Amino acid sequence: MKKFINTKAAAALCAALLSAGAFSSCQTDKLSPVPVTLFSDKVVFDTPARVELQANGLYSFVKDGRFLGGRYQIFSDIRANDFLNRASNLVTGTAVWNHTLTETSQNDVINTWGAGYAAINQINVFLAGLDANSSKFVAPIFPADYATKANNYRGEARLLRALCYYSLLQLYARPYADGSGSKPGLPLRLRAEIDDTGNDLARSSVADVYTQILADLDFAETSLPLTYGSSAATLNVTRAHRNTAIALKTRVYLSMGRYADVIREANKLVPAAAPYAAPSGVPNALNASVAAVFAGTQETTESILSFPFTVADGPGTQNQLAYYFLPPGAANGGNGEYGLNTAAGGILASSAFAATDARRTNFVQVVGSESFLKKYPTGTNTSTPYVDKAPVIRYAEVMLNLAEAKVRSTNAVDAQALQLLNAVRTRSNPTGAYASFATAADMLDALLLERRIEFLGEGLRNIDIMRLNAPIPGKGSVSAVNPSDVLYVWPIPSSELSTNKLMTRN
């Protein structure tokens, strides 16, 4: 039974007992304690340090382990056919893997949506607070040029909001390719909600949500800093900068089939010929070694944005990437929730994924008759939490986004696209370069296959399937899911349906 304390009644009782001599003192202030580690919303914008704390806090919401700190990437990969479920544990994505997410009340449906919208609202609250308190950003407490810093924060916030909306679209709404964005999308919440008066909000179309995503990213591109400094390797990977906004736009435009726009944005970061490195801003580039990208601090310039974790700030139990993908074992082991599919159709069965490929020799671990992904190696299953960074976007993806857009925009085998594809491929498989392709369709097949190999376990597989409105392949006893199937997109959670009277079901 829950017990509730009526503080006014308790205070009155305390006073009565004092007058009767029952107690020598009565601390009524303890009935409504104020957390000493929290600031009132009236003062959180009073100093540069407090504003910075809030900006940092936005990342904590977005990298929630139930969202982009782990489970989102996992769910996006296990929906397809490159992983096999070993644990049959509903808590760790079994219903996602076997496409039985049919109920609005299932945890994966509710938790992913809830974490995503919690992050969005926190961002909206921060943005509203920046605007409402802008008159405070003056000397002597704030530096003379603080308006620029405040705009940097706006850029970060809007980029993170765009990332949240884009990520949720890929699970809860039809692809843009299905009806050119005319299908129901998401409730587009852009105001700070501090009470329940804004609960009722109809779904915007997929196209309208994408329009907002692009508006946020365009704003971010012009508002974010070019770099956090040549010696700020950590910040250049874990905080959004101008190149982050550009890179994410290439992904968004690719998902919309706007290939000319992909090319325009990617050209800002990718030179016409090797060596491939961004010409300005953070020197994002294709790293010489793919193994190094996921080793040590995981902070090479190839990682345009990744979310960091520490022992004190982990993604949470059963959310960590290593927990799902590493084989079970005490020493640098995971829980072995998902092994790699070695059967026909799985990525390991592809002849394009050579046995000598560095992505295979470094990231695939064979245990008996099973194979596992060891791309995320940091931590153990016994004492040390898994603290691998959760990847969001890498320079290699921007290169392959550009290559694919070049081919799709002309429906022809493109010379630059071939160079980009081979640059990513031969980094890990020096003898695997493609000489050419007979048709554009053959080249597109090779590009999509290369993406499966390169970004295995990074959460792009479902995105690549759905942006093409293609069937989700089957695996084992699990049948393929066609775009026309109700299982193709997730149901809208009961938590939203019960509080938003204007919400409609999928």
GICOR-V5184 format. One record per residue. N is the residue number from 1. RES is the residue in one small letter. SS is DSSP state (H for helix, E for strand, - for the rest). OMEGA is omega in whole degrees, -180 to 180 (NA if undefined). NEAR is the number of other ideal C-beta (glycine too) atoms within 12 Angstrom. Layout:
# GICOR-V5184
n=N res=RES ss=SS omega=OMEGA near=NEAR
n=N res=RES ss=SS omega=OMEGA near=NEAR
This chain:
# GICOR-V5184
n=1 res=m ss=- omega=177 near=3
n=2 res=k ss=- omega=177 near=4
n=3 res=k ss=- omega=-179 near=6
n=4 res=f ss=- omega=180 near=8
n=5 res=i ss=- omega=172 near=16
n=6 res=n ss=- omega=-172 near=12
n=7 res=t ss=H omega=179 near=16
n=8 res=k ss=H omega=180 near=13
n=9 res=a ss=H omega=-180 near=14
n=10 res=a ss=H omega=179 near=21
n=11 res=a ss=H omega=179 near=20
n=12 res=a ss=H omega=179 near=16
n=13 res=l ss=H omega=180 near=20
n=14 res=c ss=H omega=-180 near=23
n=15 res=a ss=H omega=180 near=17
n=16 res=a ss=H omega=180 near=15
n=17 res=l ss=H omega=177 near=17
n=18 res=l ss=H omega=-178 near=17
n=19 res=s ss=H omega=179 near=12
n=20 res=a ss=- omega=179 near=12
n=21 res=g ss=- omega=-178 near=10
n=22 res=a ss=- omega=179 near=13
n=23 res=f ss=- omega=175 near=15
n=24 res=s ss=- omega=177 near=9
n=25 res=s ss=- omega=179 near=13
n=26 res=c ss=- omega=-172 near=21
n=27 res=q ss=- omega=-179 near=14
n=28 res=t ss=H omega=179 near=21
n=29 res=d ss=H omega=-180 near=13
n=30 res=k ss=H omega=-179 near=14
n=31 res=l ss=H omega=180 near=18
n=32 res=s ss=H omega=-175 near=14
n=33 res=p ss=- omega=175 near=13
n=34 res=v ss=- omega=180 near=11
n=35 res=p ss=- omega=-176 near=8
n=36 res=v ss=- omega=-179 near=6
n=37 res=t ss=- omega=-180 near=7
n=38 res=l ss=- omega=176 near=14
n=39 res=f ss=- omega=173 near=20
n=40 res=s ss=- omega=178 near=11
n=41 res=d ss=- omega=179 near=18
n=42 res=k ss=- omega=-173 near=12
n=43 res=v ss=- omega=-174 near=18
n=44 res=v ss=- omega=177 near=26
n=45 res=f ss=- omega=-174 near=34
n=46 res=d ss=- omega=-180 near=22
n=47 res=t ss=- omega=177 near=20
n=48 res=p ss=H omega=-178 near=25
n=49 res=a ss=H omega=-179 near=16
n=50 res=r ss=H omega=177 near=28
n=51 res=v ss=H omega=179 near=34
n=52 res=e ss=H omega=178 near=23
n=53 res=l ss=H omega=179 near=22
n=54 res=q ss=H omega=178 near=34
n=55 res=a ss=H omega=177 near=37
n=56 res=n ss=H omega=-178 near=26
n=57 res=g ss=H omega=178 near=29
n=58 res=l ss=H omega=180 near=40
n=59 res=y ss=H omega=179 near=39
n=60 res=s ss=H omega=179 near=31
n=61 res=f ss=H omega=-177 near=34
n=62 res=v ss=H omega=-178 near=46
n=63 res=k ss=- omega=172 near=43
n=64 res=d ss=- omega=-178 near=37
n=65 res=g ss=- omega=178 near=35
n=66 res=r ss=- omega=-177 near=36
n=67 res=f ss=- omega=-172 near=42
n=68 res=l ss=- omega=174 near=43
n=69 res=g ss=- omega=179 near=39
n=70 res=g ss=- omega=-171 near=46
n=71 res=r ss=H omega=-180 near=42
n=72 res=y ss=H omega=178 near=46
n=73 res=q ss=H omega=-179 near=48
n=74 res=i ss=H omega=-179 near=46
n=75 res=f ss=H omega=-178 near=44
n=76 res=s ss=H omega=179 near=39
n=77 res=d ss=H omega=-174 near=44
n=78 res=i ss=H omega=176 near=43
n=79 res=r ss=- omega=-175 near=45
n=80 res=a ss=- omega=-167 near=41
n=81 res=n ss=- omega=-179 near=38
n=82 res=d ss=- omega=180 near=43
n=83 res=f ss=E omega=177 near=47
n=84 res=l ss=E omega=180 near=36
n=85 res=n ss=E omega=-178 near=33
n=86 res=r ss=- omega=-169 near=29
n=87 res=a ss=- omega=-177 near=23
n=88 res=s ss=- omega=-177 near=16
n=89 res=n ss=- omega=-179 near=22
n=90 res=l ss=H omega=180 near=21
n=91 res=v ss=H omega=-176 near=22
n=92 res=t ss=H omega=166 near=33
n=93 res=g ss=- omega=-179 near=42
n=94 res=t ss=H omega=-180 near=29
n=95 res=a ss=H omega=174 near=28
n=96 res=v ss=H omega=-177 near=41
n=97 res=w ss=H omega=-175 near=40
n=98 res=n ss=- omega=174 near=29
n=99 res=h ss=- omega=175 near=36
n=100 res=t ss=- omega=175 near=24
n=101 res=l ss=- omega=-177 near=36
n=102 res=t ss=- omega=-175 near=21
n=103 res=e ss=- omega=180 near=20
n=104 res=t ss=- omega=-175 near=24
n=105 res=s ss=- omega=-179 near=20
n=106 res=q ss=- omega=-171 near=26
n=107 res=n ss=H omega=-178 near=28
n=108 res=d ss=H omega=179 near=41
n=109 res=v ss=H omega=-177 near=37
n=110 res=i ss=H omega=-173 near=28
n=111 res=n ss=H omega=-180 near=32
n=112 res=t ss=H omega=178 near=42
n=113 res=w ss=H omega=-177 near=44
n=114 res=g ss=H omega=180 near=26
n=115 res=a ss=H omega=179 near=37
n=116 res=g ss=H omega=-179 near=43
n=117 res=y ss=H omega=174 near=40
n=118 res=a ss=H omega=178 near=28
n=119 res=a ss=H omega=-180 near=38
n=120 res=i ss=H omega=-179 near=42
n=121 res=n ss=H omega=178 near=31
n=122 res=q ss=H omega=177 near=33
n=123 res=i ss=H omega=180 near=42
n=124 res=n ss=H omega=177 near=32
n=125 res=v ss=H omega=180 near=30
n=126 res=f ss=H omega=180 near=39
n=127 res=l ss=H omega=178 near=36
n=128 res=a ss=H omega=179 near=24
n=129 res=g ss=H omega=176 near=33
n=130 res=l ss=H omega=-179 near=35
n=131 res=d ss=H omega=-176 near=21
n=132 res=a ss=H omega=-175 near=18
n=133 res=n ss=- omega=-175 near=27
n=134 res=s ss=H omega=-180 near=21
n=135 res=s ss=H omega=179 near=14
n=136 res=k ss=H omega=-170 near=25
n=137 res=f ss=- omega=-178 near=29
n=138 res=v ss=- omega=177 near=17
n=139 res=a ss=- omega=9 near=12
n=140 res=p ss=- omega=-176 near=11
n=141 res=i ss=- omega=-180 near=18
n=142 res=f ss=- omega=176 near=25
n=143 res=p ss=- omega=-177 near=16
n=144 res=a ss=- omega=-177 near=12
n=145 res=d ss=- omega=-174 near=14
n=146 res=y ss=H omega=178 near=26
n=147 res=a ss=H omega=177 near=20
n=148 res=t ss=H omega=179 near=18
n=149 res=k ss=H omega=179 near=24
n=150 res=a ss=H omega=179 near=33
n=151 res=n ss=H omega=172 near=25
n=152 res=n ss=H omega=180 near=34
n=153 res=y ss=H omega=177 near=41
n=154 res=r ss=H omega=179 near=33
n=155 res=g ss=H omega=177 near=36
n=156 res=e ss=H omega=-178 near=45
n=157 res=a ss=H omega=-177 near=45
n=158 res=r ss=H omega=174 near=40
n=159 res=l ss=H omega=180 near=49
n=160 res=l ss=H omega=177 near=48
n=161 res=r ss=H omega=178 near=45
n=162 res=a ss=H omega=179 near=43
n=163 res=l ss=H omega=179 near=45
n=164 res=c ss=H omega=-179 near=47
n=165 res=y ss=H omega=179 near=44
n=166 res=y ss=H omega=-178 near=44
n=167 res=s ss=H omega=180 near=45
n=168 res=l ss=H omega=179 near=42
n=169 res=l ss=H omega=-174 near=44
n=170 res=q ss=H omega=180 near=42
n=171 res=l ss=H omega=-169 near=40
n=172 res=y ss=H omega=-178 near=41
n=173 res=a ss=- omega=178 near=40
n=174 res=r ss=- omega=178 near=34
n=175 res=p ss=- omega=176 near=35
n=176 res=y ss=- omega=-179 near=35
n=177 res=a ss=- omega=179 near=26
n=178 res=d ss=- omega=178 near=28
n=179 res=g ss=- omega=178 near=18
n=180 res=s ss=- omega=176 near=17
n=181 res=g ss=- omega=-176 near=31
n=182 res=s ss=- omega=-176 near=19
n=183 res=k ss=- omega=-180 near=29
n=184 res=p ss=E omega=180 near=28
n=185 res=g ss=E omega=-176 near=38
n=186 res=l ss=E omega=169 near=44
n=187 res=p ss=E omega=-174 near=39
n=188 res=l ss=- omega=-177 near=33
n=189 res=r ss=- omega=-175 near=34
n=190 res=l ss=- omega=179 near=30
n=191 res=r ss=- omega=177 near=20
n=192 res=a ss=- omega=-178 near=24
n=193 res=e ss=- omega=-180 near=24
n=194 res=i ss=- omega=175 near=14
n=195 res=d ss=- omega=-175 near=10
n=196 res=d ss=- omega=-175 near=11
n=197 res=t ss=- omega=-179 near=11
n=198 res=g ss=- omega=-176 near=21
n=199 res=n ss=- omega=-175 near=22
n=200 res=d ss=- omega=-179 near=18
n=201 res=l ss=- omega=-179 near=24
n=202 res=a ss=- omega=178 near=19
n=203 res=r ss=E omega=169 near=30
n=204 res=s ss=E omega=177 near=28
n=205 res=s ss=E omega=176 near=25
n=206 res=v ss=H omega=-179 near=37
n=207 res=a ss=H omega=-179 near=31
n=208 res=d ss=H omega=177 near=26
n=209 res=v ss=H omega=177 near=40
n=210 res=y ss=H omega=178 near=40
n=211 res=t ss=H omega=178 near=25
n=212 res=q ss=H omega=178 near=31
n=213 res=i ss=H omega=-179 near=43
n=214 res=l ss=H omega=176 near=35
n=215 res=a ss=H omega=178 near=24
n=216 res=d ss=H omega=-178 near=39
n=217 res=l ss=H omega=176 near=40
n=218 res=d ss=H omega=177 near=26
n=219 res=f ss=H omega=-179 near=27
n=220 res=a ss=H omega=-178 near=39
n=221 res=e ss=H omega=-177 near=32
n=222 res=t ss=H omega=-175 near=21
n=223 res=s ss=H omega=-177 near=30
n=224 res=l ss=- omega=176 near=40
n=225 res=p ss=- omega=176 near=29
n=226 res=l ss=- omega=-178 near=27
n=227 res=t ss=- omega=175 near=27
n=228 res=y ss=- omega=177 near=25
n=229 res=g ss=- omega=-178 near=16
n=230 res=s ss=- omega=-180 near=13
n=231 res=s ss=- omega=-176 near=10
n=232 res=a ss=- omega=-176 near=18
n=233 res=a ss=H omega=-178 near=24
n=234 res=t ss=H omega=-178 near=21
n=235 res=l ss=H omega=180 near=26
n=236 res=n ss=H omega=177 near=35
n=237 res=v ss=H omega=-170 near=35
n=238 res=t ss=H omega=175 near=34
n=239 res=r ss=- omega=-180 near=40
n=240 res=a ss=- omega=174 near=49
n=241 res=h ss=- omega=-174 near=37
n=242 res=r ss=H omega=-178 near=37
n=243 res=n ss=H omega=178 near=45
n=244 res=t ss=H omega=-180 near=46
n=245 res=a ss=H omega=-180 near=44
n=246 res=i ss=H omega=-179 near=44
n=247 res=a ss=H omega=180 near=46
n=248 res=l ss=H omega=177 near=45
n=249 res=k ss=H omega=178 near=44
n=250 res=t ss=H omega=178 near=44
n=251 res=r ss=H omega=-178 near=46
n=252 res=v ss=H omega=-180 near=42
n=253 res=y ss=H omega=177 near=35
n=254 res=l ss=H omega=179 near=45
n=255 res=s ss=H omega=179 near=43
n=256 res=m ss=H omega=-177 near=32
n=257 res=g ss=- omega=179 near=26
n=258 res=r ss=- omega=-167 near=29
n=259 res=y ss=H omega=177 near=29
n=260 res=a ss=H omega=179 near=20
n=261 res=d ss=H omega=175 near=29
n=262 res=v ss=H omega=-177 near=39
n=263 res=i ss=H omega=-180 near=32
n=264 res=r ss=H omega=-178 near=21
n=265 res=e ss=H omega=-178 near=32
n=266 res=a ss=H omega=180 near=41
n=267 res=n ss=- omega=176 near=25
n=268 res=k ss=- omega=-175 near=25
n=269 res=l ss=- omega=-172 near=45
n=270 res=v ss=- omega=177 near=41
n=271 res=p ss=- omega=-179 near=25
n=272 res=a ss=- omega=-180 near=18
n=273 res=a ss=- omega=180 near=13
n=274 res=a ss=- omega=2 near=19
n=275 res=p ss=- omega=-174 near=20
n=276 res=y ss=- omega=179 near=34
n=277 res=a ss=E omega=179 near=26
n=278 res=a ss=- omega=-176 near=32
n=279 res=p ss=- omega=180 near=19
n=280 res=s ss=- omega=-177 near=16
n=281 res=g ss=- omega=175 near=30
n=282 res=v ss=- omega=-176 near=39
n=283 res=p ss=- omega=179 near=26
n=284 res=n ss=- omega=-174 near=41
n=285 res=a ss=E omega=172 near=31
n=286 res=l ss=- omega=-179 near=39
n=287 res=n ss=- omega=-178 near=31
n=288 res=a ss=- omega=-178 near=21
n=289 res=s ss=- omega=178 near=18
n=290 res=v ss=H omega=179 near=36
n=291 res=a ss=H omega=-179 near=25
n=292 res=a ss=H omega=-180 near=21
n=293 res=v ss=H omega=-176 near=41
n=294 res=f ss=- omega=180 near=38
n=295 res=a ss=- omega=175 near=24
n=296 res=g ss=- omega=-178 near=18
n=297 res=t ss=- omega=180 near=22
n=298 res=q ss=- omega=-175 near=35
n=299 res=e ss=- omega=173 near=31
n=300 res=t ss=- omega=-180 near=33
n=301 res=t ss=- omega=176 near=34
n=302 res=e ss=- omega=-179 near=42
n=303 res=s ss=E omega=-178 near=43
n=304 res=i ss=E omega=174 near=47
n=305 res=l ss=E omega=173 near=47
n=306 res=s ss=E omega=180 near=41
n=307 res=f ss=E omega=-175 near=42
n=308 res=p ss=- omega=175 near=32
n=309 res=f ss=- omega=174 near=35
n=310 res=t ss=- omega=178 near=21
n=311 res=v ss=- omega=-180 near=15
n=312 res=a ss=- omega=-178 near=9
n=313 res=d ss=- omega=-177 near=21
n=314 res=g ss=- omega=-179 near=31
n=315 res=p ss=- omega=179 near=40
n=316 res=g ss=- omega=-180 near=25
n=317 res=t ss=- omega=178 near=18
n=318 res=q ss=- omega=173 near=30
n=319 res=n ss=- omega=-170 near=39
n=320 res=q ss=- omega=-180 near=38
n=321 res=l ss=H omega=-178 near=51
n=322 res=a ss=H omega=-180 near=44
n=323 res=y ss=H omega=-178 near=41
n=324 res=y ss=H omega=-166 near=48
n=325 res=f ss=H omega=-179 near=46
n=326 res=l ss=- omega=178 near=40
n=327 res=p ss=- omega=180 near=32
n=328 res=p ss=E omega=180 near=27
n=329 res=g ss=- omega=-175 near=19
n=330 res=a ss=- omega=-176 near=15
n=331 res=a ss=- omega=-179 near=15
n=332 res=n ss=- omega=180 near=23
n=333 res=g ss=- omega=177 near=27
n=334 res=g ss=E omega=177 near=42
n=335 res=n ss=- omega=177 near=33
n=336 res=g ss=- omega=-179 near=31
n=337 res=e ss=- omega=-177 near=40
n=338 res=y ss=E omega=173 near=44
n=339 res=g ss=E omega=179 near=38
n=340 res=l ss=E omega=-179 near=43
n=341 res=n ss=- omega=-180 near=36
n=342 res=t ss=- omega=-178 near=26
n=343 res=a ss=- omega=178 near=24
n=344 res=a ss=- omega=-177 near=15
n=345 res=g ss=- omega=177 near=24
n=346 res=g ss=- omega=-174 near=29
n=347 res=i ss=H omega=-179 near=39
n=348 res=l ss=H omega=180 near=34
n=349 res=a ss=H omega=-177 near=19
n=350 res=s ss=- omega=178 near=29
n=351 res=s ss=- omega=178 near=15
n=352 res=a ss=- omega=179 near=28
n=353 res=f ss=- omega=-172 near=32
n=354 res=a ss=- omega=180 near=22
n=355 res=a ss=- omega=-179 near=18
n=356 res=t ss=- omega=179 near=15
n=357 res=d ss=- omega=-178 near=31
n=358 res=a ss=H omega=178 near=32
n=359 res=r ss=H omega=176 near=41
n=360 res=r ss=H omega=-178 near=30
n=361 res=t ss=H omega=-179 near=19
n=362 res=n ss=H omega=-171 near=23
n=363 res=f ss=H omega=179 near=34
n=364 res=v ss=E omega=179 near=36
n=365 res=q ss=E omega=-180 near=29
n=366 res=v ss=E omega=178 near=19
n=367 res=v ss=E omega=-176 near=21
n=368 res=g ss=- omega=-180 near=13
n=369 res=s ss=- omega=-176 near=12
n=370 res=e ss=E omega=177 near=23
n=371 res=s ss=E omega=-177 near=33
n=372 res=f ss=E omega=177 near=39
n=373 res=l ss=E omega=178 near=46
n=374 res=k ss=- omega=178 near=37
n=375 res=k ss=- omega=-178 near=39
n=376 res=y ss=- omega=-167 near=38
n=377 res=p ss=- omega=-166 near=32
n=378 res=t ss=- omega=178 near=31
n=379 res=g ss=- omega=177 near=30
n=380 res=t ss=- omega=179 near=23
n=381 res=n ss=- omega=-175 near=26
n=382 res=t ss=- omega=-173 near=16
n=383 res=s ss=- omega=-175 near=12
n=384 res=t ss=- omega=179 near=22
n=385 res=p ss=- omega=176 near=28
n=386 res=y ss=- omega=-175 near=38
n=387 res=v ss=- omega=175 near=34
n=388 res=d ss=- omega=175 near=44
n=389 res=k ss=- omega=176 near=43
n=390 res=a ss=E omega=-175 near=47
n=391 res=p ss=E omega=174 near=42
n=392 res=v ss=E omega=179 near=39
n=393 res=i ss=E omega=180 near=44
n=394 res=r ss=E omega=179 near=41
n=395 res=y ss=H omega=179 near=44
n=396 res=a ss=H omega=179 near=42
n=397 res=e ss=H omega=179 near=41
n=398 res=v ss=H omega=179 near=45
n=399 res=m ss=H omega=-179 near=48
n=400 res=l ss=H omega=173 near=46
n=401 res=n ss=H omega=179 near=51
n=402 res=l ss=H omega=-179 near=46
n=403 res=a ss=H omega=-179 near=46
n=404 res=e ss=H omega=180 near=43
n=405 res=a ss=H omega=179 near=39
n=406 res=k ss=H omega=-179 near=37
n=407 res=v ss=H omega=-177 near=35
n=408 res=r ss=H omega=-177 near=33
n=409 res=s ss=H omega=-179 near=26
n=410 res=t ss=H omega=-174 near=20
n=411 res=n ss=- omega=-179 near=16
n=412 res=a ss=- omega=174 near=21
n=413 res=v ss=- omega=-173 near=27
n=414 res=d ss=- omega=-175 near=27
n=415 res=a ss=H omega=179 near=20
n=416 res=q ss=H omega=178 near=30
n=417 res=a ss=H omega=178 near=40
n=418 res=l ss=H omega=178 near=33
n=419 res=q ss=H omega=180 near=29
n=420 res=l ss=H omega=178 near=44
n=421 res=l ss=H omega=-179 near=44
n=422 res=n ss=H omega=178 near=32
n=423 res=a ss=H omega=178 near=38
n=424 res=v ss=H omega=-175 near=45
n=425 res=r ss=H omega=-174 near=35
n=426 res=t ss=H omega=171 near=25
n=427 res=r ss=H omega=-177 near=35
n=428 res=s ss=H omega=-178 near=36
n=429 res=n ss=- omega=-172 near=28
n=430 res=p ss=- omega=-179 near=15
n=431 res=t ss=- omega=-173 near=14
n=432 res=g ss=- omega=-177 near=29
n=433 res=a ss=- omega=175 near=22
n=434 res=y ss=- omega=178 near=29
n=435 res=a ss=- omega=177 near=13
n=436 res=s ss=- omega=179 near=19
n=437 res=f ss=- omega=-179 near=23
n=438 res=a ss=- omega=-177 near=13
n=439 res=t ss=- omega=175 near=14
n=440 res=a ss=H omega=179 near=24
n=441 res=a ss=H omega=178 near=16
n=442 res=d ss=H omega=180 near=20
n=443 res=m ss=H omega=178 near=34
n=444 res=l ss=H omega=176 near=32
n=445 res=d ss=H omega=180 near=23
n=446 res=a ss=H omega=178 near=36
n=447 res=l ss=H omega=180 near=40
n=448 res=l ss=H omega=178 near=35
n=449 res=l ss=H omega=179 near=31
n=450 res=e ss=H omega=177 near=43
n=451 res=r ss=H omega=178 near=40
n=452 res=r ss=H omega=-179 near=37
n=453 res=i ss=H omega=-173 near=42
n=454 res=e ss=H omega=-173 near=45
n=455 res=f ss=- omega=179 near=40
n=456 res=l ss=- omega=179 near=47
n=457 res=g ss=- omega=-179 near=42
n=458 res=e ss=- omega=172 near=44
n=459 res=g ss=- omega=-180 near=42
n=460 res=l ss=- omega=-172 near=38
n=461 res=r ss=H omega=-180 near=38
n=462 res=n ss=H omega=178 near=40
n=463 res=i ss=H omega=-178 near=37
n=464 res=d ss=H omega=178 near=38
n=465 res=i ss=H omega=-172 near=33
n=466 res=m ss=H omega=179 near=34
n=467 res=r ss=H omega=177 near=38
n=468 res=l ss=- omega=-178 near=27
n=469 res=n ss=- omega=-177 near=26
n=470 res=a ss=- omega=176 near=25
n=471 res=p ss=- omega=172 near=22
n=472 res=i ss=E omega=-174 near=37
n=473 res=p ss=- omega=174 near=29
n=474 res=g ss=- omega=176 near=25
n=475 res=k ss=E omega=-179 near=33
n=476 res=g ss=- omega=180 near=21
n=477 res=s ss=- omega=-178 near=12
n=478 res=v ss=E omega=-177 near=27
n=479 res=s ss=- omega=174 near=17
n=480 res=a ss=- omega=178 near=23
n=481 res=v ss=E omega=-179 near=32
n=482 res=n ss=- omega=-180 near=18
n=483 res=p ss=- omega=-179 near=23
n=484 res=s ss=- omega=-177 near=15
n=485 res=d ss=- omega=179 near=17
n=486 res=v ss=H omega=-179 near=17
n=487 res=l ss=H omega=-176 near=27
n=488 res=y ss=H omega=174 near=30
n=489 res=v ss=- omega=-178 near=36
n=490 res=w ss=- omega=174 near=41
n=491 res=p ss=- omega=173 near=32
n=492 res=i ss=- omega=-174 near=35
n=493 res=p ss=- omega=179 near=34
n=494 res=s ss=H omega=179 near=20
n=495 res=s ss=H omega=177 near=25
n=496 res=e ss=H omega=-178 near=35
n=497 res=l ss=H omega=-176 near=25
n=498 res=s ss=- omega=-177 near=15
n=499 res=t ss=- omega=-178 near=23
n=500 res=n ss=- omega=-175 near=26
n=501 res=k ss=- omega=-179 near=15
n=502 res=l ss=- omega=-177 near=17
n=503 res=m ss=- omega=176 near=30
n=504 res=t ss=- omega=-178 near=22
n=505 res=r ss=- omega=170 near=20
n=506 res=n ss=- omega=NA near=28
